């Protein structure tokens, strides 16, 4: 059985393919970096804190982003 480890934040922010896909989706490198750092910090929150809906304005378009919802 293959073992799959998650990428570190530094690996995500330095991976050329990930950055290329982010750019294709309209993200600048700075916007993508800020969003990934924010998401990383949200994932480090205490489990009880994740029950609360956390929203913030996206740097790109001022639309609220739900931190507790990642499924599409």
Secondary structure, 3 states (H helix, E strand, C coil): CCCCCCCCHHHHHHCHHHHHHHHHCCCCHHHHHHHHHHHHHHHCCCHHHHCCCCEEECCCCCCEEECCCCCC
